[in-house]
Amino acid sequence: MAKTTTVEVKGMTCAACALTIKKAIENTDGVIEANVNLATNKATITFDPTAANLDEIFKNVEKTGYGLSFESNEEDAELKSAKKRLIASLFFVIPSFVMMVLMMAGNMTIPYMDYINLAIAFVLTFVIGFPVLERAFRAVAHGNTNMELLIALGTPASFVTGIMAISGLPITNFSYVSGMIMFFYLLGQYLEALAKGRASNAIKGLVELGAKTARIIVDNQEVEVDVSTLDIGDIMVVRPGEKIPTDGKIIEGTTTIDESMATGESIPVSKKVEDEVIGGTVNASGLIKVEVTKVGKDTFLSQLVKLVEEAQGSKVPVQEFVDKVTAYFVPTVLLISLATFLFWFIFPAAGRHIIVSAATFIPWVNPALNRISMAVFAAVATLVIACPCALGLATPTALMVGSGLGARNGILIRNGKAIEVIKDTKNIVFDKTGTLTEGKPRLTDFVDFSSDKTGLKIIASLEQFSNHPIAKAIVEGTKEKDITFHDVADFKEIPGSGVYGKIDGMEYSATKPEGNALIGTIGETVETLEKRGKTVVVLYKEALPIAVVGVADVIKGDAKKAIAELKEMGFMPVMLTGDHKRTAAAVAKELDIEEYFAEVFPKDKVEVIKSLQAKGNKVTMVGDGINDAPAIKQADVGIAMSSGSDIAIEAGDIVLFNRKLESVVKAVELSQATFRKIKQNLFWALFYNSIAIPIAALGLLHPIIAEGAMALSSINVVTNSLRLNGVKL
């Protein structure tokens, strides 16, 4: 059986790195699939534990110059390292920048300027920037290329011009450019790490939802303990306004609980003895005692964090296109840069008229540069303007923010595929019972034809001994009227027929309509109720019908609105049910669902999904994740509706933590909004590179500006993804 694990990635800086690591993992025997997430510095690996060895996977990655670890502090370490190097670089880049501005503004001469620039550039490039160069050339040593290779070639090339100029060779001194490029690269790395940290706040926020301490009863005394020390069976005391420390069951007291962190529902839920409660939710009113039922990794919150991490490690199909582009990106840029250098060195006159014209409105363009200086200027700008990072961050950052937004609204996107496929879905198929309806029969109608009007008391007295859902619905309905039951003698129940017994010596039965219950006024009542989709039970006294009961699984209050909204969005709702056609038709008519399938057994639901797919339609299936699991799995997108602390829904691509139909609409809206961000990110990343590289190759971009633009392109992708947090669901 396949197993999935998530590990930290060390040394990864760009999309090319991620692709190299992915290939190294997938080339290991027994690995089924790997997804390396640049935004989270994590790799999600699916493998066969009988054939794959984690140590071997780790070794294969190390051979490429990177590393894997089970430690979870890589993101913080990355941010701290980036900040430390940025601060160090500021001490050197500020003096260099001031001198450059003074020279440009006042045309003043600073003694030994070339030597000062060379010294500053050396520290910035080869001391502070050494880890960048090391990672780049280590990747080359292992037969790989990454974005840092472009920096590692561009900065030394600029630095060497300073040595050549000081030596008396006819070339412009661009050594200061080397230091400036490294500074802007380090600045970009820091800002990118900062933005990525904000994008990954979803998981941090979930972890922080948990309580840190709990009060438990020990020897009849309340003792405060750390949550990590709780054991199953401990009795917790939770006062109003406090977080519930861990999952449990109420054994004393009643209250209302704010479960918004789990379900996205802002209205507090009433809870009583025997009801389950979720760790991290807030006790809104009464004092309660709760028996601990789950601790550690088994709790709802721990499972939620795990599933959100897995969701962020899943892959959107469009990523395959990005991977193909990334695989050729750095080598292509290297070739373009080499071609740029050769063009300006061999054919300087060919582009000279462009430079002369541009110099009238672009201040950094210098037509006086000789051909070697111009060749270096354009080639370096081409190297450092290119940015595969923006491409690599486009998909995972949007998925990261989208999954976090969903988790806060009771929606878990477990599979990134769903957010791309759902937009192409034509049919959204709903299981009826428990999805469109409450999933619990209720007494809805009672018509008494008896002379003494005691029919309801009699039928409830009979049904109290049955465990059938319809019988329970009738009994539950009569409890609300505070009815006391008759004593029943000679009770018997015949499956598929009904219940029988004697009350005060008279024979009574409650069965499906038959015989003379189908004629006259009683028959008309039966027909009316059945047309309305009700399950009808008739009460007989000495074989004569005296009362008619209607029982129905009530349609959810928000179902009609949700179906209407989905139709407005262009989807075609379909209903599946095991009920008979008359009941199905009544429910479908009330919800304005045009296509439905009745009398469908759970095992046949998959065939219905396949029949819709055979018409060329992509299908989304919405069900309760239990008997609907095969159909949910068969659908192009599966949405499982969970409840309470039941989070382990393996079939669904999307899991909803409440059973409200409006959550389906929200899930669709979230998926569409997330994929829109992915498309926007990819567009801007591709647009940036396709425009910026030719401009740099024409000699119209200063290398310093090029490096700054490169850094901003990555930051733009991350900040654009962060705007997803503003989407109202």
TAWO-V992697 format. One record per residue. N is the residue number from 1. OMEGA is omega in radians with two decimals (none if undefined). D_FIRST is the distance of its C-alpha to the first C-alpha in whole Angstrom. Layout:
N/OMEGA/D_FIRST  N/OMEGA/D_FIRST
//
This chain:
1/-3.10/0  2/3.12/4  3/3.13/7  4/3.10/10  5/3.12/13  6/-3.11/17  7/3.09/20  8/3.10/23  9/-3.13/25  10/3.05/28  11/-3.11/31  12/-3.11/30  13/-3.08/33  14/-3.10/33  15/3.11/31  16/3.07/31  17/-3.11/30  18/-3.13/27  19/3.11/26  20/-3.13/27  21/3.12/24  22/-3.14/22  23/-3.14/22  24/3.13/22  25/-3.07/19  26/3.09/17  27/3.10/19  28/3.13/17  29/3.07/15  30/3.11/11  31/-3.12/12  32/-3.10/11  33/3.06/14  34/3.04/16  35/-3.11/19  36/-3.02/22  37/-3.14/24  38/-3.07/28  39/-3.09/29  40/-3.06/27  41/-3.13/27  42/3.07/23  43/3.07/20  44/-3.01/16  45/3.03/14  46/-3.03/10  47/3.06/9  48/-3.05/6  49/3.11/8  50/-3.09/9  51/-3.07/11  52/3.12/12  53/-3.10/14  54/3.10/16  55/3.13/19  56/3.09/19  57/-3.14/18  58/-3.13/21  59/3.14/23  60/3.11/23  61/3.12/24  62/3.13/27  63/3.13/28  64/3.11/29  65/3.14/31  66/-3.12/28  67/3.06/26  68/-3.11/23  69/3.05/23  70/3.10/22  71/-3.02/25  72/-3.10/26  73/-3.06/30  74/-3.10/30  75/3.11/31  76/3.14/34  77/3.12/35  78/-3.12/35  79/3.14/37  80/-3.14/39  81/-3.14/40  82/3.13/41  83/-3.12/43  84/-3.12/45  85/3.12/45  86/3.14/47  87/3.12/49  88/-3.10/50  89/-3.13/51  90/-3.13/53  91/-3.10/56  92/-3.06/56  93/-3.13/55  94/3.08/58  95/3.14/61  96/-3.12/60  97/3.13/60  98/3.12/63  99/-3.14/65  100/3.14/64  101/3.14/65  102/3.14/68  103/-3.10/69  104/-3.06/68  105/-3.04/70  106/-3.13/73  107/-3.09/73  108/-3.14/73  109/3.11/73  110/-3.11/71  111/3.09/72  112/-3.11/69  113/-3.12/67  114/-3.12/65  115/3.13/65  116/3.12/63  117/-3.11/61  118/-3.14/60  119/3.13/59  120/-3.14/57  121/3.14/55  122/-3.13/54  123/-3.11/53  124/-3.03/51  125/-2.96/50  126/3.09/49  127/3.14/49  128/-3.11/48  129/-3.09/46  130/3.13/45  131/3.11/41  132/3.13/41  133/-3.13/42  134/-3.13/40  135/-3.11/37  136/-3.07/38  137/3.03/40  138/3.09/37  139/3.12/35  140/-3.14/37  141/3.12/37  142/3.07/33  143/-3.11/34  144/3.04/33  145/3.06/35  146/-3.09/35  147/-3.12/38  148/3.06/39  149/3.11/40  150/3.08/43  151/-3.09/44  152/3.06/44  153/-3.08/46  154/-3.10/48  155/3.09/50  156/3.12/51  157/3.10/53  158/-3.11/54  159/-3.10/55  160/3.13/57  161/3.10/59  162/3.11/61  163/-3.13/61  164/-3.12/63  165/3.12/65  166/3.13/66  167/3.08/67  168/3.12/69  169/-3.08/67  170/3.13/68  171/3.13/64  172/-3.13/64  173/3.10/62  174/-3.07/59  175/3.13/58  176/3.12/58  177/3.13/55  178/-3.14/53  179/-3.13/53  180/3.12/53  181/-3.13/50  182/3.12/48  183/-3.12/49  184/3.09/48  185/3.12/44  186/3.07/44  187/3.11/45  188/3.12/43  189/-3.14/40  190/-3.12/41  191/3.11/42  192/3.11/38  193/3.12/36  194/-3.13/38  195/3.11/38  196/3.09/34  197/3.09/34  198/-3.13/36  199/-3.11/33  200/-3.12/30  201/-3.12/32  202/-3.11/30  203/3.10/28  204/-3.14/31  205/3.12/32  206/3.13/30  207/-3.10/29  208/3.12/33  209/-3.09/33  210/3.08/32  211/-3.13/35  212/-3.12/36  213/3.10/38  214/3.03/38  215/3.13/41  216/-3.13/40  217/3.09/42  218/-3.11/43  219/3.10/46  220/3.10/47  221/3.07/47  222/-3.14/46  223/3.12/44  224/-3.11/42  225/3.04/39  226/-3.10/36  227/-3.09/34  228/-3.12/31  229/-3.11/33  230/3.07/32  231/3.07/31  232/-3.11/30  233/3.07/33  234/3.12/35  235/-3.13/38  236/3.03/38  237/-3.10/42  238/-3.11/41  239/3.12/45  240/3.11/45  241/-3.11/44  242/3.03/42  243/3.05/38  244/-2.99/36  245/-3.14/34  246/-3.09/31  247/-3.13/29  248/-3.12/31  249/-3.13/33  250/3.10/37  251/3.12/39  252/3.08/43  253/3.05/44  254/-3.07/44  255/2.91/43  256/-3.05/42  257/3.07/39  258/-3.11/39  259/-3.05/35  260/-3.12/35  261/-3.12/33  262/-3.01/30  263/-3.06/31  264/-3.12/34  265/-3.03/36  266/-3.11/40  267/3.13/41  268/-3.08/41  269/3.12/39  270/-3.14/41  271/3.13/39  272/3.13/41  273/-3.12/40  274/3.08/36  275/3.11/35  276/3.07/32  277/-3.03/33  278/3.09/30  279/-3.12/31  280/3.06/33  281/-2.99/35  282/3.05/38  283/-2.97/41  284/-3.02/43  285/-2.96/46  286/3.05/46  287/-3.11/45  288/2.97/42  289/-3.01/41  290/3.05/37  291/-3.13/35  292/3.11/32  293/3.13/28  294/3.08/26  295/3.04/26  296/-3.03/25  297/-3.13/21  298/-3.08/21  299/3.13/24  300/-3.07/24  301/3.13/26  302/3.12/23  303/3.14/20  304/3.11/23  305/-3.13/23  306/-3.10/19  307/3.08/19  308/3.09/22  309/3.11/21  310/3.12/18  311/-3.14/20  312/3.10/22  313/3.11/20  314/-3.03/19  315/3.01/21  316/-3.08/24  317/-3.13/24  318/3.14/28  319/3.11/26  320/3.08/26  321/3.14/29  322/-3.14/30  323/3.13/28  324/3.11/30  325/-3.09/33  326/-3.09/32  327/-3.09/31  328/-2.97/35  329/-3.06/37  330/3.08/38  331/3.13/39  332/3.13/41  333/3.10/43  334/3.13/44  335/3.12/45  336/3.13/47  337/3.09/48  338/3.12/50  339/3.11/51  340/3.13/53  341/-3.10/54  342/3.14/56  343/-3.09/57  344/-3.14/59  345/-3.07/60  346/-3.08/61  347/-3.07/62  348/-3.08/63  349/-3.06/66  350/-3.13/64  351/-3.06/62  352/-3.10/65  353/3.09/66  354/-3.13/63  355/-3.13/64  356/-3.14/67  357/-3.09/67  358/-3.10/64  359/-3.12/66  360/-3.13/68  361/3.06/65  362/-2.97/62  363/-3.06/64  364/3.11/62  365/-3.05/62  366/-3.13/65  367/-3.09/67  368/3.14/69  369/3.06/66  370/-2.95/66  371/3.12/63  372/3.11/61  373/-3.14/61  374/-3.14/60  375/3.11/58  376/-3.13/56  377/-3.08/56  378/-3.11/55  379/3.13/52  380/3.11/51  381/3.13/51  382/3.12/49  383/-2.97/46  384/3.11/46  385/-3.07/46  386/-3.05/43  387/3.04/40  388/-3.13/36  389/-3.13/35  390/3.09/36  391/-3.09/34  392/-3.11/31  393/-3.00/32  394/-3.08/32  395/-3.05/29  396/-3.14/27  397/3.11/30  398/3.12/31  399/3.14/27  400/-3.12/28  401/-3.14/31  402/3.14/30  403/3.09/27  404/3.09/29  405/3.12/32  406/-3.12/29  407/3.13/28  408/-3.13/32  409/3.10/32  410/-3.12/30  411/3.13/28  412/3.04/24  413/-3.07/23  414/-3.07/19  415/-3.12/19  416/3.13/22  417/-3.04/22  418/-3.04/24  419/3.08/27  420/-3.03/28  421/-3.00/27  422/-3.14/28  423/-3.13/32  424/-3.13/32  425/3.06/31  426/-3.11/33  427/2.92/32  428/-3.04/31  429/-3.14/30  430/2.87/30  431/-3.08/29  432/-2.99/33  433/3.13/32  434/3.12/31  435/3.05/31  436/3.13/34  437/-3.10/36  438/3.14/36  439/-3.12/34  440/-3.12/36  441/3.10/39  442/3.04/43  443/-3.08/46  444/-3.08/48  445/3.01/51  446/3.12/53  447/-3.03/57  448/3.13/59  449/-3.11/62  450/-3.09/63  451/-3.10/66  452/3.08/66  453/3.10/62  454/-3.04/60  455/-3.09/58  456/3.13/55  457/-3.11/56  458/-3.10/55  459/3.10/52  460/3.11/50  461/3.10/52  462/-3.01/50  463/-3.09/47  464/-3.10/46  465/-3.11/45  466/3.08/43  467/-3.13/39  468/-3.13/39  469/-3.14/38  470/3.10/41  471/3.12/43  472/3.13/41  473/3.13/42  474/-3.13/46  475/3.14/46  476/-3.14/45  477/-3.12/47  478/3.11/50  479/3.14/50  480/-3.12/50  481/3.08/54  482/-3.13/54  483/3.05/55  484/-3.04/56  485/3.00/54  486/2.94/57  487/-3.09/56  488/3.10/55  489/3.08/55  490/-3.13/54  491/3.00/51  492/-3.14/48  493/3.10/45  494/-3.12/45  495/3.14/41  496/-3.13/41  497/-3.12/45  498/-3.12/46  499/-3.06/48  500/3.10/51  501/3.14/54  502/3.07/57  503/-3.09/59  504/3.07/62  505/-3.13/63  506/3.13/62  507/3.11/59  508/3.04/56  509/3.07/53  510/-3.02/50  511/3.04/49  512/-3.07/48  513/3.11/51  514/3.07/53  515/-3.06/56  516/3.04/59  517/-3.07/57  518/-3.14/56  519/3.07/60  520/-3.10/63  521/3.13/62  522/3.11/59  523/3.11/57  524/3.11/58  525/3.12/56  526/-3.10/53  527/-3.14/53  528/-3.13/53  529/-3.13/50  530/3.10/48  531/3.12/49  532/3.05/48  533/-3.12/44  534/2.96/45  535/-3.00/44  536/3.03/47  537/-3.13/48  538/3.08/52  539/3.14/54  540/3.02/56  541/-3.07/59  542/3.06/61  543/3.10/59  544/-3.13/61  545/-3.14/58  546/-3.14/59  547/3.14/57  548/-3.14/54  549/3.05/51  550/3.13/48  551/-3.12/45  552/2.98/42  553/-2.96/39  554/3.08/41  555/-3.14/40  556/-3.05/39  557/-3.08/42  558/-3.05/40  559/-3.08/39  560/3.14/42  561/-3.13/42  562/3.13/38  563/3.13/39  564/-3.13/42  565/3.12/41  566/3.11/38  567/3.09/40  568/3.13/42  569/3.07/39  570/3.13/39  571/3.09/36  572/-3.13/37  573/3.09/35  574/-3.13/34  575/3.04/34  576/3.09/32  577/3.04/33  578/3.14/33  579/3.11/36  580/-2.95/39  581/-3.09/41  582/3.11/44  583/3.14/42  584/-3.12/40  585/-3.12/43  586/3.13/44  587/-3.14/41  588/3.13/41  589/-3.12/45  590/-3.11/45  591/-3.13/42  592/3.04/43  593/-3.02/40  594/-3.08/41  595/3.11/38  596/3.12/37  597/-3.10/35  598/3.11/36  599/3.13/35  600/3.09/31  601/-3.12/29  602/-3.11/25  603/-3.12/24  604/-3.10/26  605/3.12/26  606/-3.12/23  607/3.09/26  608/3.11/28  609/3.14/26  610/-3.14/26  611/3.09/30  612/3.12/31  613/-3.14/28  614/3.10/30  615/-3.14/33  616/-3.13/32  617/2.93/31  618/-2.98/29  619/2.96/28  620/3.13/27  621/3.12/26  622/3.14/26  623/-3.07/25  624/3.02/25  625/-3.14/21  626/3.12/21  627/3.10/22  628/-3.03/22  629/3.14/19  630/3.14/18  631/3.10/21  632/-3.13/21  633/-3.12/17  634/-3.09/20  635/3.10/22  636/3.02/23  637/3.13/23  638/3.09/22  639/-3.14/24  640/3.12/23  641/-3.12/26  642/3.08/25  643/3.09/27  644/-3.09/29  645/3.14/26  646/-3.05/23  647/-3.01/21  648/3.09/17  649/-3.01/18  650/-3.01/14  651/-2.96/16  652/2.96/19  653/3.08/20  654/3.11/22  655/3.12/23  656/-3.05/26  657/2.90/27  658/-3.02/30  659/3.11/31  660/-3.13/34  661/3.11/34  662/3.10/36  663/3.07/32  664/3.11/31  665/3.13/34  666/3.14/34  667/3.11/30  668/3.13/31  669/3.13/34  670/3.13/32  671/-3.13/30  672/3.14/33  673/3.14/35  674/-3.13/32  675/3.06/32  676/3.11/35  677/3.11/35  678/3.14/33  679/3.10/35  680/-3.13/38  681/-3.14/36  682/3.13/36  683/-3.09/39  684/3.11/41  685/3.14/39  686/3.14/40  687/-3.13/43  688/-3.08/44  689/-3.11/43  690/3.10/45  691/-3.01/48  692/-3.09/48  693/3.10/47  694/3.13/50  695/3.12/53  696/-3.12/52  697/3.12/52  698/3.10/56  699/-3.06/57  700/3.14/57  701/3.04/55  702/-3.12/55  703/3.14/53  704/3.11/53  705/3.12/52  706/-3.14/50  707/3.10/48  708/3.13/48  709/3.12/47  710/3.14/44  711/-3.12/43  712/-3.12/44  713/3.10/42  714/-3.12/39  715/3.13/40  716/3.14/41  717/-3.11/38  718/-3.13/36  719/3.08/39  720/3.09/39  721/-3.12/35  722/3.12/37  723/3.07/39  724/-3.14/36  725/3.14/37  726/-3.14/40  727/3.12/39  728/3.14/40  729/none/37
//
